[in-house]
Amino acid sequence: MVILLTIVHIIVCLFLVIVVLLQSGKAADLAGAFGGMGSQTVFGPRGSATVLSKATTLAAALFMVTSLSLSIIATRGGSGTPTLLDKARKPLSGPQQPPALPQPGQTVPINVTPSVDGQKGPTQTIPVPVQATPTLPVQQQGTQQK
């Protein structure tokens, strides 16, 4: 359905472009360039509707209908490509505990790959002790250090 409607939309677009380009402009003379629209009528010269103007009206109406139809079909078919919010990692089911942080005094394994003169050696695991984070002294409000 979408493919058929898209093909009809493209054909209508091309037909509309051709019909508009084939029409001659109204008041295309020198007086029309300066706002003069003719002396017999109040709103300018208006001839009967030609075949090209009727075809333009029909093509414009079909263009609007196919555009709206394609837009509605595109928004209702939401199972196609996911949006950025859908691609975001969804939380796992059930309550998850964050990994426990090591306490000062414990050891943590660290992988080290030594290199000597540009040659990499075998990867080794070394236990490293965890140190306490140094804290800065908190100043009380109203006292200033000099």
Helices and strands as residue ranges (DSSP letters): H 2-22, H 30-33, H 51-76, H 84-87, E 107-112, E 115-116, E 119-120, E 124-129
